[in-house]
Amino acid sequence: DHAVIPQDRGIFLERTYRMHPKVCQPLSEIVYEGKLQADAPNKNQAILLEQPKLLTKESGILTLWLDHDGNTQSSEEEAAVINTLLAELKAGSFRNKDNEIEAISLARDVLVVAPYNMQVNLLKERLPADTRIGTIDKFQGQEAPVVIISMAVSDIEESPRGLDFIFDMNRLNVAVSRAKALAVIVASKKLRQVTVSNIRQMEMAGLFLRLTEQ
């Protein structure tokens, strides 16, 4: 019944050596009782672009809200936007925690994740061949300077597995926390308005909205 292990029962590893503080903070507040902190040098991690268009943040969590309808497991609209994001990233650099700067490689520095295999397959068809693409579960334990999360569905009510799957707190936590510098959530505007039927679903929707209001 505890979000983190109580002091009288074990040790909670309260420091992340991966996430920028702006990525860590909202996850810490909601998932880890505010106890998870980013290691101080993590604040140096940033995505550097000379002329950013969609990628308007160097670090933290960025949400791109799209208009689309009728998508239940995959979205061409989101795939197109992610293609544009990757083109921007290819022209940019990543500054690591030691203030070392290196040109971004899609194969090394970007993860693209989606909840449904149908969206994963679509993204594999539409995105550059060297892009790492998979379900959230596939990338557990991995990390990258940039993580792009494609929510894929237009409306929670129309998705086959519903709110409990799309807004699953563990999956959202795993997806966002893969990012060293920047997590980008690409989602339908309709996901900002959902109907919940119990306290657990309220918590799930609350985490998603907290992440997307950054």
Salt bridges, closest charged atoms under 4 A:
GLU29 OE1 - ARG210 NH2 2.46
GLU33 OE1 - LYS35 NZ 3.22
ASP67 OD2 - LYS189 NZ 3.22
ASP69 OD1 - LYS190 NZ 2.21
GLU76 OE2 - ARG126 NH2 2.60
GLU78 OE2 - HIS68 NE2 2.91
GLU102 OE2 - ARG108 NH1 3.78
ASP109 OD1 - ARG108 NE 2.98
GLU125 OE1 - ARG126 NH1 3.34
ASP137 OD2 - ARG171 NE 3.62
GLU143 OE1 - ARG18 NE 3.03
GLU143 OE2 - LYS180 NZ 3.68
GLU203 OE1 - ARG200 NH1 3.16
GLU213 OE2 - ARG210 NH1 3.81
